[in-house]
Amino acid sequence: MPLQDKHIAQFNIVFDQYFTALCYFAEKIIKSRDEAKDIVVVSFQKYWEKRDNFIGQPQIKSFLYLVTR
């Protein structure tokens, strides 16, 4: 599997695992479901840009929650 395909597969796994929970997390803070989803999408964009800097799943999760907050 080419490296780009591996990155996309990893992104999809992370997205499926955390998107809903991050949306709930953001919505609790800002009280708007639509804005919360927008914030989470931006968080995932930032993760994608820095994807090579992460060692494991706990680091990715921490990053996503920190950026979403």
Secondary structure by P-SEA (a helix, b strand, c coil): ccaaaaaaaaaaaaaaacaaaaaaaaaaacccaaaaaaaaaaaaaaaaaaccccccaaaaaaaaaaaac
